[in-house]
Every structure is written in C-alpha cells, then in structure tokens.
Amino acid sequence: MAEAKKMMESPEFKKQMKEFENSKEFKEAVKKTKKMMEDPQTAARMEAQVEHMVQRGQNEMKKGARNTMTDVMQAMNDPAIMQEAVKMMKDPKFAEQMRAMQNDPEMRKYMQAMQEMMADPAARSQFEQLSSSMKAQL
C-alpha cells in the first residue's frame, strides 16, 4: 500500500493520469457509464457486482492474513527461529517498531486474522504454547 501511495503521489503518475482523463477514450467511457447507470436494472446489477468483488477481495485479504499468521506460528516451532524472535523482542528498537506498526491499517488485518484464529481451540492452544515458551525465554 505504501508503494502504491508513493507511486500515485509521483509527478509522473499525476501527469499520466491527467493525460488519460483528457483522452477521447476516457471521456467516451464516462459518457457510456453515465448512460448505463440511468437504467435502474443496470445500475443495480453493477452495484451488486461491485459489492461481490469487494466482499471477495476482503475474503482473500483475510485468507492471506490468516495463512501468514499460520505460517508464522508454524515457523516459531523451530528453536532457531524462536531464539531469533526472543532476541528481537528484547531489542527496544524492535519494541518501538511494533508499537508503531499497531497503528498501521495493514497490520490491523493480521491482528484481526489472529483474533479469528483464536476462536479455534487448536490454534488457541498452539498460540498459548508458543507464547508461554517465548515468555519463559524473555
């Protein structure tokens, strides 16, 4: 997301978008879309399609976050990775970075995925074991 934001703020991208907005093709597409949206059935169908796409995208993001958290929990079973994680947790700079990341909307997806995973007793048990192991090493 940060890369996309940086790209959209670049003068070159803004120039390209301005040229695109002024193009004959874009103006014709806007007119065509406005005309289509005047038909209530077409407008309802398009709205339903957009809602479906948004829902599907959100589900895929949740699935990706859930898979990432599962991978992290599995990786933590490796003693070398656990040791490295403990080392990082002891570093004040890392703790500061983690606090800053908690405010990042991208990180919130992973936190939400983790909360959903905790509804599963097996995942909750695995997480509690990892947490206990890490606390013992801290």
DOMIPA-663413 format. One record per residue: residue in three letters; residue number from 1; x negated, y negated, z of N, C-alpha, C, O, CB in turn. Coordinates in steps of 0.1 Angstrom, whole numbers. Glycine has a CB too. Layout:
<nodes>
+-----+-----+-------+-------+-------+-------+-------+-------+-------+-------+-------+-------+-------+-------+-------+-------+-------+
: res :   n :  n.c1 :  n.c2 :  n.c3 : ca.c1 : ca.c2 : ca.c3 :  c.c1 :  c.c2 :  c.c3 :  o.c1 :  o.c2 :  o.c3 : cb.c1 : cb.c2 : cb.c3 :
+-----+-----+-------+-------+-------+-------+-------+-------+-------+-------+-------+-------+-------+-------+-------+-------+-------+
: ALA : NUM :     X :     Y :     Z :     X :     Y :     Z :     X :     Y :     Z :     X :     Y :     Z :     X :     Y :     Z :
...
+-----+-----+-------+-------+-------+-------+-------+-------+-------+-------+-------+-------+-------+-------+-------+-------+-------+
</nodes>
This chain:
<nodes>
+-----+-----+-------+-------+-------+-------+-------+-------+-------+-------+-------+-------+-------+-------+-------+-------+-------+
: res :   n :  n.c1 :  n.c2 :  n.c3 : ca.c1 : ca.c2 : ca.c3 :  c.c1 :  c.c2 :  c.c3 :  o.c1 :  o.c2 :  o.c3 : cb.c1 : cb.c2 : cb.c3 :
+-----+-----+-------+-------+-------+-------+-------+-------+-------+-------+-------+-------+-------+-------+-------+-------+-------+
: MET :   1 :    -8 :    12 :     0 :     0 :     0 :     0 :    -9 :   -13 :     0 :    -6 :   -22 :    -7 :     9 :     0 :    12 :
: ALA :   2 :   -20 :   -12 :     7 :   -28 :   -24 :     8 :   -35 :   -26 :    -6 :   -36 :   -38 :   -10 :   -39 :   -21 :    19 :
: GLU :   3 :   -38 :   -15 :   -13 :   -44 :   -17 :   -26 :   -34 :   -23 :   -36 :   -37 :   -31 :   -44 :   -49 :    -4 :   -31 :
: ALA :   4 :   -21 :   -18 :   -35 :   -11 :   -23 :   -43 :    -9 :   -38 :   -41 :    -7 :   -46 :   -50 :     2 :   -15 :   -42 :
: LYS :   5 :    -8 :   -42 :   -28 :    -6 :   -56 :   -24 :   -18 :   -64 :   -30 :   -15 :   -75 :   -35 :    -5 :   -57 :    -9 :
: LYS :   6 :   -30 :   -60 :   -28 :   -42 :   -67 :   -33 :   -41 :   -69 :   -48 :   -44 :   -80 :   -54 :   -55 :   -60 :   -29 :
: MET :   7 :   -37 :   -58 :   -55 :   -35 :   -59 :   -70 :   -25 :   -69 :   -74 :   -27 :   -77 :   -83 :   -32 :   -45 :   -76 :
: MET :   8 :   -13 :   -69 :   -67 :    -2 :   -78 :   -70 :    -6 :   -93 :   -67 :     0 :  -102 :   -73 :    10 :   -74 :   -63 :
: GLU :   9 :   -15 :   -95 :   -58 :   -19 :  -109 :   -55 :   -30 :  -114 :   -64 :   -33 :  -126 :   -63 :   -23 :  -109 :   -40 :
: SER :  10 :   -36 :  -105 :   -72 :   -47 :  -110 :   -80 :   -42 :  -119 :   -91 :   -31 :  -117 :   -97 :   -54 :   -98 :   -87 :
: PRO :  11 :   -49 :  -129 :   -95 :   -45 :  -139 :  -105 :   -43 :  -132 :  -119 :   -34 :  -135 :  -126 :   -56 :  -150 :  -107 :
: GLU :  12 :   -51 :  -122 :  -122 :   -50 :  -115 :  -135 :   -36 :  -107 :  -135 :   -30 :  -108 :  -146 :   -61 :  -105 :  -136 :
: PHE :  13 :   -33 :  -101 :  -124 :   -20 :   -94 :  -124 :    -8 :  -104 :  -126 :     1 :  -101 :  -133 :   -18 :   -86 :  -111 :
: LYS :  14 :    -9 :  -115 :  -118 :     2 :  -125 :  -119 :     3 :  -130 :  -133 :    14 :  -133 :  -138 :    -1 :  -136 :  -109 :
: LYS :  15 :    -9 :  -132 :  -140 :    -8 :  -137 :  -154 :    -2 :  -127 :  -163 :     7 :  -131 :  -171 :   -23 :  -140 :  -159 :
: GLN :  16 :    -5 :  -114 :  -161 :     1 :  -104 :  -169 :    16 :  -103 :  -167 :    24 :  -101 :  -177 :    -6 :   -90 :  -166 :
: MET :  17 :    20 :  -104 :  -155 :    35 :  -104 :  -152 :    42 :  -116 :  -158 :    53 :  -114 :  -163 :    37 :  -104 :  -136 :
: LYS :  18 :    36 :  -127 :  -157 :    42 :  -139 :  -163 :    44 :  -137 :  -178 :    54 :  -141 :  -184 :    33 :  -152 :  -160 :
: GLU :  19 :    33 :  -132 :  -185 :    34 :  -129 :  -199 :    45 :  -119 :  -202 :    53 :  -120 :  -212 :    21 :  -124 :  -205 :
: PHE :  20 :    46 :  -109 :  -194 :    56 :   -99 :  -195 :    70 :  -105 :  -194 :    79 :  -102 :  -202 :    54 :   -87 :  -185 :
: GLU :  21 :    72 :  -113 :  -183 :    85 :  -119 :  -181 :    89 :  -128 :  -193 :   101 :  -130 :  -195 :    85 :  -127 :  -168 :
: ASN :  22 :    80 :  -134 :  -200 :    83 :  -143 :  -211 :    84 :  -135 :  -224 :    87 :  -141 :  -234 :    72 :  -153 :  -212 :
: SER :  23 :    82 :  -122 :  -224 :    82 :  -115 :  -236 :    97 :  -113 :  -241 :   106 :  -112 :  -233 :    75 :  -101 :  -235 :
: LYS :  24 :    98 :  -111 :  -254 :   111 :  -109 :  -260 :   118 :   -96 :  -255 :   130 :   -96 :  -252 :   110 :  -109 :  -276 :
: GLU :  25 :   110 :   -86 :  -254 :   115 :   -73 :  -249 :   120 :   -73 :  -235 :   131 :   -68 :  -232 :   103 :   -62 :  -249 :
: PHE :  26 :   113 :   -80 :  -226 :   118 :   -82 :  -212 :   131 :   -89 :  -212 :   141 :   -85 :  -205 :   108 :   -89 :  -204 :
: LYS :  27 :   132 :  -100 :  -219 :   144 :  -108 :  -219 :   156 :  -100 :  -225 :   167 :  -102 :  -220 :   142 :  -121 :  -227 :
: GLU :  28 :   154 :   -93 :  -235 :   164 :   -84 :  -241 :   169 :   -73 :  -231 :   181 :   -70 :  -230 :   160 :   -78 :  -254 :
: ALA :  29 :   159 :   -68 :  -224 :   162 :   -57 :  -214 :   171 :   -63 :  -203 :   180 :   -57 :  -198 :   149 :   -51 :  -208 :
: VAL :  30 :   168 :   -75 :  -199 :   175 :   -82 :  -188 :   190 :   -84 :  -193 :   199 :   -82 :  -185 :   169 :   -95 :  -184 :
: LYS :  31 :   191 :   -89 :  -205 :   205 :   -91 :  -210 :   213 :   -78 :  -211 :   224 :   -78 :  -207 :   204 :   -98 :  -224 :
: LYS :  32 :   206 :   -68 :  -216 :   212 :   -55 :  -217 :   217 :   -50 :  -203 :   228 :   -44 :  -202 :   203 :   -45 :  -224 :
: THR :  33 :   208 :   -51 :  -193 :   211 :   -47 :  -180 :   223 :   -54 :  -174 :   232 :   -48 :  -168 :   199 :   -48 :  -171 :
: LYS :  34 :   223 :   -67 :  -176 :   234 :   -76 :  -171 :   247 :   -71 :  -177 :   258 :   -70 :  -170 :   232 :   -91 :  -174 :
: LYS :  35 :   247 :   -69 :  -190 :   259 :   -64 :  -197 :   264 :   -51 :  -192 :   276 :   -48 :  -190 :   257 :   -63 :  -212 :
: MET :  36 :   254 :   -41 :  -190 :   258 :   -28 :  -184 :   264 :   -29 :  -170 :   273 :   -22 :  -167 :   245 :   -19 :  -184 :
: MET :  37 :   258 :   -38 :  -162 :   263 :   -40 :  -148 :   277 :   -46 :  -147 :   283 :   -46 :  -137 :   253 :   -48 :  -140 :
: GLU :  38 :   282 :   -52 :  -158 :   295 :   -58 :  -158 :   306 :   -47 :  -158 :   317 :   -49 :  -154 :   297 :   -67 :  -171 :
: ASP :  39 :   302 :   -35 :  -163 :   311 :   -23 :  -163 :   310 :   -17 :  -149 :   300 :   -12 :  -145 :   307 :   -13 :  -174 :
: PRO :  40 :   322 :   -17 :  -141 :   321 :   -11 :  -127 :   317 :     3 :  -127 :   310 :     7 :  -117 :   335 :   -13 :  -121 :
: GLN :  41 :   321 :    11 :  -136 :   317 :    25 :  -136 :   301 :    27 :  -138 :   295 :    35 :  -131 :   324 :    33 :  -147 :
: THR :  42 :   296 :    20 :  -147 :   282 :    20 :  -150 :   274 :    15 :  -138 :   264 :    21 :  -134 :   278 :    12 :  -163 :
: ALA :  43 :   279 :     4 :  -132 :   273 :    -2 :  -120 :   273 :     8 :  -109 :   262 :     9 :  -102 :   280 :   -15 :  -116 :
: ALA :  44 :   284 :    15 :  -107 :   285 :    25 :   -96 :   275 :    36 :   -98 :   269 :    41 :   -89 :   299 :    29 :   -94 :
: ARG :  45 :   275 :    41 :  -111 :   266 :    52 :  -114 :   252 :    48 :  -112 :   244 :    56 :  -106 :   269 :    57 :  -129 :
: MET :  46 :   248 :    37 :  -116 :   234 :    32 :  -115 :   231 :    30 :  -100 :   220 :    34 :   -96 :   232 :    19 :  -122 :
: GLU :  47 :   240 :    25 :   -92 :   237 :    23 :   -78 :   235 :    37 :   -71 :   227 :    38 :   -63 :   249 :    16 :   -71 :
: ALA :  48 :   244 :    46 :   -75 :   242 :    60 :   -69 :   229 :    66 :   -73 :   223 :    73 :   -65 :   254 :    69 :   -74 :
: GLN :  49 :   225 :    64 :   -85 :   212 :    69 :   -89 :   200 :    63 :   -82 :   191 :    70 :   -77 :   210 :    67 :  -104 :
: VAL :  50 :   201 :    50 :   -80 :   191 :    43 :   -72 :   191 :    48 :   -57 :   180 :    51 :   -52 :   193 :    28 :   -72 :
: GLU :  51 :   202 :    49 :   -51 :   203 :    54 :   -38 :   197 :    68 :   -37 :   190 :    72 :   -27 :   218 :    54 :   -33 :
: HIS :  52 :   200 :    77 :   -47 :   195 :    90 :   -47 :   179 :    90 :   -48 :   173 :    97 :   -41 :   201 :    98 :   -59 :
: MET :  53 :   174 :    81 :   -57 :   160 :    80 :   -58 :   153 :    75 :   -46 :   142 :    80 :   -42 :   156 :    71 :   -70 :
: VAL :  54 :   159 :    66 :   -39 :   154 :    60 :   -27 :   153 :    71 :   -16 :   143 :    73 :    -9 :   162 :    48 :   -22 :
: GLN :  55 :   165 :    79 :   -15 :   165 :    89 :    -5 :   155 :   100 :    -8 :   148 :   105 :     1 :   180 :    96 :    -5 :
: ARG :  56 :   154 :   104 :   -20 :   144 :   114 :   -24 :   130 :   109 :   -21 :   122 :   117 :   -16 :   145 :   117 :   -39 :
: GLY :  57 :   127 :    96 :   -24 :   114 :    91 :   -21 :   111 :    91 :    -6 :   100 :    94 :    -2 :   113 :    77 :   -26 :
: GLN :  58 :   121 :    87 :     2 :   119 :    87 :    16 :   117 :   102 :    21 :   108 :   104 :    30 :   131 :    81 :    23 :
: ASN :  59 :   124 :   111 :    16 :   122 :   125 :    20 :   108 :   130 :    16 :   102 :   137 :    24 :   133 :   134 :    13 :
: GLU :  60 :   103 :   126 :     5 :    90 :   130 :     0 :    79 :   124 :     9 :    70 :   130 :    13 :    87 :   126 :   -14 :
: MET :  61 :    81 :   111 :    13 :    72 :   105 :    22 :    72 :   112 :    36 :    61 :   114 :    42 :    75 :    90 :    24 :
: LYS :  62 :    84 :   115 :    41 :    84 :   122 :    54 :    77 :   136 :    53 :    70 :   140 :    62 :    99 :   124 :    58 :
: LYS :  63 :    80 :   143 :    42 :    74 :   156 :    39 :    59 :   155 :    39 :    52 :   163 :    45 :    79 :   162 :    26 :
: GLY :  64 :    54 :   145 :    32 :    39 :   142 :    31 :    33 :   139 :    45 :    23 :   145 :    48 :    36 :   131 :    22 :
: ALA :  65 :    40 :   131 :    52 :    35 :   128 :    66 :    35 :   140 :    75 :    26 :   142 :    82 :    44 :   116 :    72 :
: ARG :  66 :    46 :   148 :    74 :    47 :   160 :    82 :    36 :   170 :    78 :    30 :   176 :    87 :    61 :   167 :    80 :
: ASN :  67 :    33 :   171 :    65 :    23 :   180 :    61 :     9 :   176 :    66 :     1 :   184 :    70 :    23 :   181 :    46 :
: THR :  68 :     7 :   162 :    65 :    -6 :   157 :    70 :    -7 :   160 :    85 :   -18 :   164 :    89 :    -6 :   142 :    67 :
: MET :  69 :     3 :   158 :    93 :     2 :   160 :   107 :     0 :   175 :   110 :    -7 :   178 :   119 :    15 :   155 :   114 :
: THR :  70 :     6 :   183 :   102 :     4 :   198 :   104 :   -10 :   201 :   101 :   -16 :   209 :   109 :    14 :   206 :    95 :
: ASP :  71 :   -16 :   196 :    91 :   -30 :   198 :    87 :   -39 :   193 :    98 :   -49 :   200 :   102 :   -33 :   191 :    74 :
: VAL :  72 :   -36 :   182 :   104 :   -44 :   176 :   115 :   -44 :   185 :   127 :   -54 :   188 :   133 :   -39 :   162 :   118 :
: MET :  73 :   -32 :   190 :   130 :   -31 :   199 :   142 :   -38 :   212 :   140 :   -44 :   217 :   149 :   -16 :   201 :   145 :
: GLN :  74 :   -38 :   217 :   128 :   -45 :   229 :   125 :   -60 :   227 :   125 :   -67 :   235 :   130 :   -41 :   235 :   111 :
: ALA :  75 :   -64 :   216 :   120 :   -79 :   213 :   120 :   -84 :   211 :   134 :   -96 :   215 :   136 :   -81 :   200 :   112 :
: MET :  76 :   -76 :   206 :   143 :   -80 :   204 :   157 :   -83 :   218 :   164 :   -89 :   218 :   175 :   -70 :   197 :   164 :
: ASN :  77 :   -79 :   229 :   158 :   -82 :   242 :   164 :   -97 :   245 :   162 :  -102 :   254 :   169 :   -74 :   253 :   157 :
: ASP :  78 :  -104 :   239 :   153 :  -118 :   241 :   150 :  -125 :   233 :   161 :  -124 :   221 :   163 :  -122 :   236 :   136 :
: PRO :  79 :  -134 :   240 :   169 :  -141 :   234 :   180 :  -149 :   222 :   176 :  -151 :   212 :   183 :  -149 :   244 :   188 :
: ALA :  80 :  -156 :   223 :   164 :  -164 :   212 :   160 :  -156 :   199 :   157 :  -160 :   188 :   160 :  -172 :   216 :   147 :
: ILE :  81 :  -144 :   201 :   151 :  -135 :   190 :   148 :  -130 :   184 :   161 :  -129 :   172 :   163 :  -124 :   194 :   139 :
: MET :  82 :  -126 :   193 :   170 :  -121 :   188 :   183 :  -132 :   180 :   190 :  -129 :   170 :   196 :  -117 :   201 :   192 :
: GLN :  83 :  -144 :   185 :   190 :  -155 :   178 :   196 :  -157 :   164 :   190 :  -160 :   154 :   197 :  -168 :   186 :   195 :
: GLU :  84 :  -156 :   163 :   177 :  -158 :   151 :   170 :  -146 :   141 :   173 :  -148 :   129 :   175 :  -158 :   153 :   154 :
: ALA :  85 :  -134 :   147 :   174 :  -123 :   139 :   178 :  -124 :   133 :   192 :  -121 :   121 :   195 :  -110 :   147 :   177 :
: VAL :  86 :  -129 :   141 :   201 :  -132 :   137 :   215 :  -142 :   126 :   215 :  -141 :   116 :   222 :  -136 :   148 :   224 :
: LYS :  87 :  -153 :   127 :   207 :  -163 :   117 :   206 :  -157 :   104 :   201 :  -161 :    93 :   207 :  -175 :   122 :   197 :
: MET :  88 :  -149 :   105 :   191 :  -143 :    93 :   186 :  -133 :    86 :   196 :  -133 :    74 :   198 :  -134 :    96 :   173 :
: MET :  89 :  -126 :    94 :   204 :  -117 :    89 :   214 :  -124 :    81 :   225 :  -119 :    72 :   231 :  -108 :   100 :   220 :
: LYS :  90 :  -137 :    85 :   227 :  -145 :    79 :   238 :  -150 :    65 :   233 :  -155 :    57 :   241 :  -156 :    88 :   242 :
: ASP :  91 :  -150 :    63 :   220 :  -156 :    51 :   214 :  -146 :    39 :   216 :  -135 :    40 :   210 :  -160 :    53 :   199 :
: PRO :  92 :  -149 :    29 :   223 :  -140 :    18 :   225 :  -135 :    11 :   211 :  -124 :     6 :   210 :  -146 :     7 :   234 :
: LYS :  93 :  -144 :    11 :   202 :  -141 :     5 :   189 :  -130 :    13 :   182 :  -120 :     8 :   176 :  -153 :     4 :   179 :
: PHE :  94 :  -131 :    27 :   183 :  -121 :    35 :   177 :  -107 :    33 :   184 :   -97 :    33 :   178 :  -125 :    50 :   178 :
: ALA :  95 :  -108 :    32 :   197 :   -95 :    30 :   205 :   -89 :    17 :   201 :   -76 :    16 :   199 :   -98 :    30 :   220 :
: GLU :  96 :   -97 :     7 :   198 :   -92 :    -6 :   193 :   -85 :    -5 :   180 :   -75 :   -10 :   177 :  -103 :   -17 :   193 :
: GLN :  97 :   -92 :     3 :   171 :   -87 :     5 :   158 :   -73 :    13 :   158 :   -64 :    10 :   151 :   -97 :    13 :   149 :
: MET :  98 :   -72 :    22 :   167 :   -60 :    30 :   169 :   -49 :    21 :   173 :   -37 :    22 :   169 :   -62 :    42 :   179 :
: ARG :  99 :   -52 :    12 :   183 :   -41 :     3 :   187 :   -36 :    -6 :   176 :   -25 :    -9 :   174 :   -46 :    -6 :   199 :
: ALA : 100 :   -46 :   -11 :   168 :   -42 :   -19 :   156 :   -34 :   -11 :   146 :   -25 :   -17 :   140 :   -55 :   -25 :   149 :
: MET : 101 :   -37 :     1 :   144 :   -30 :     9 :   134 :   -16 :    12 :   139 :    -7 :    14 :   130 :   -38 :    23 :   133 :
: GLN : 102 :   -13 :    12 :   151 :     1 :    14 :   156 :    10 :     4 :   151 :    22 :     7 :   150 :     1 :    14 :   171 :
: ASN : 103 :     6 :    -7 :   147 :    14 :   -18 :   141 :    16 :   -17 :   126 :    23 :   -24 :   120 :     9 :   -32 :   145 :
: ASP : 104 :     8 :    -8 :   120 :     8 :    -6 :   106 :    21 :     2 :   102 :    23 :    13 :   107 :    -5 :     1 :   100 :
: PRO : 105 :    29 :    -3 :    93 :    41 :     4 :    89 :    38 :    18 :    83 :    46 :    27 :    85 :    49 :    -4 :    78 :
: GLU : 106 :    26 :    19 :    76 :    22 :    32 :    71 :    20 :    42 :    82 :    24 :    54 :    81 :     9 :    31 :    62 :
: MET : 107 :    14 :    38 :    93 :    11 :    47 :   105 :    24 :    51 :   111 :    26 :    62 :   117 :     2 :    40 :   115 :
: ARG : 108 :    34 :    42 :   111 :    47 :    45 :   117 :    54 :    57 :   111 :    61 :    65 :   118 :    57 :    33 :   117 :
: LYS : 109 :    51 :    59 :    98 :    57 :    71 :    91 :    51 :    84 :    98 :    58 :    94 :   100 :    54 :    71 :    76 :
: TYR : 110 :    38 :    83 :   101 :    32 :    95 :   106 :    36 :    97 :   121 :    38 :   109 :   125 :    16 :    94 :   106 :
: MET : 111 :    39 :    86 :   128 :    44 :    88 :   142 :    58 :    93 :   142 :    61 :   102 :   150 :    44 :    74 :   149 :
: GLN : 112 :    66 :    89 :   132 :    80 :    94 :   131 :    79 :   109 :   127 :    87 :   117 :   133 :    87 :    86 :   120 :
: ALA : 113 :    70 :   113 :   118 :    69 :   127 :   114 :    65 :   135 :   126 :    70 :   146 :   128 :    59 :   128 :   103 :
: MET : 114 :    56 :   130 :   134 :    52 :   137 :   146 :    63 :   139 :   156 :    65 :   149 :   162 :    40 :   129 :   153 :
: GLN : 115 :    71 :   128 :   158 :    83 :   129 :   167 :    93 :   140 :   162 :    98 :   148 :   170 :    90 :   116 :   168 :
: GLU : 116 :    95 :   141 :   149 :   104 :   151 :   143 :    98 :   165 :   145 :   105 :   174 :   148 :   106 :   148 :   128 :
: MET : 117 :    85 :   166 :   144 :    78 :   179 :   146 :    80 :   183 :   160 :    81 :   195 :   163 :    63 :   178 :   142 :
: MET : 118 :    80 :   174 :   170 :    81 :   178 :   184 :    95 :   184 :   187 :    96 :   190 :   198 :    79 :   165 :   192 :
: ALA : 119 :   104 :   182 :   178 :   117 :   189 :   180 :   116 :   204 :   179 :   124 :   211 :   184 :   128 :   183 :   170 :
: ASP : 120 :   106 :   209 :   172 :   103 :   223 :   170 :    95 :   228 :   182 :    84 :   223 :   184 :    96 :   226 :   157 :
: PRO : 121 :   101 :   237 :   190 :    93 :   242 :   202 :    79 :   247 :   199 :    70 :   245 :   207 :   102 :   253 :   209 :
: ALA : 122 :    77 :   254 :   188 :    64 :   260 :   185 :    54 :   248 :   182 :    43 :   249 :   187 :    65 :   269 :   173 :
: ALA : 123 :    58 :   238 :   174 :    50 :   227 :   171 :    47 :   219 :   184 :    35 :   215 :   187 :    56 :   218 :   161 :
: ARG : 124 :    57 :   218 :   193 :    55 :   210 :   205 :    45 :   218 :   214 :    36 :   211 :   220 :    69 :   209 :   213 :
: SER : 125 :    46 :   231 :   215 :    37 :   239 :   223 :    23 :   237 :   218 :    13 :   236 :   226 :    41 :   253 :   223 :
: GLN : 126 :    21 :   238 :   204 :     8 :   237 :   198 :     2 :   223 :   202 :   -10 :   221 :   205 :     8 :   239 :   183 :
: PHE : 127 :    10 :   213 :   200 :     6 :   199 :   203 :     2 :   197 :   218 :    -9 :   191 :   221 :    16 :   189 :   199 :
: GLU : 128 :    10 :   203 :   227 :     6 :   202 :   241 :    -7 :   209 :   244 :   -14 :   204 :   253 :    18 :   208 :   249 :
: GLN : 129 :    -9 :   220 :   238 :   -22 :   228 :   240 :   -34 :   219 :   235 :   -44 :   218 :   242 :   -21 :   241 :   233 :
: LEU : 130 :   -32 :   214 :   223 :   -43 :   205 :   218 :   -45 :   193 :   227 :   -56 :   189 :   229 :   -39 :   201 :   204 :
: SER : 131 :   -34 :   187 :   231 :   -35 :   175 :   240 :   -42 :   179 :   253 :   -51 :   171 :   258 :   -21 :   170 :   243 :
: SER : 132 :   -39 :   190 :   259 :   -45 :   194 :   271 :   -60 :   197 :   269 :   -68 :   193 :   278 :   -38 :   207 :   277 :
: SER : 133 :   -63 :   203 :   258 :   -77 :   206 :   255 :   -85 :   193 :   253 :   -96 :   192 :   258 :   -78 :   215 :   243 :
: MET : 134 :   -79 :   184 :   247 :   -86 :   171 :   244 :   -88 :   164 :   258 :   -98 :   158 :   260 :   -78 :   162 :   234 :
: LYS : 135 :   -77 :   163 :   266 :   -78 :   156 :   279 :   -89 :   163 :   288 :   -96 :   156 :   295 :   -64 :   156 :   286 :
: ALA : 136 :   -90 :   176 :   287 :  -100 :   183 :   295 :  -114 :   179 :   291 :  -123 :   178 :   299 :   -98 :   198 :   294 :
: GLN : 137 :  -116 :   176 :   278 :  -129 :   172 :   273 :  -132 :   157 :   275 :  -144 :   153 :   274 :  -130 :   176 :   259 :
: LEU : 138 :  -122 :   149 :   277 :  -124 :   135 :   279 :  -128 :   133 :   293 :  -131 :   121 :   297 :  -111 :   127 :   276 :
+-----+-----+-------+-------+-------+-------+-------+-------+-------+-------+-------+-------+-------+-------+-------+-------+-------+
</nodes>
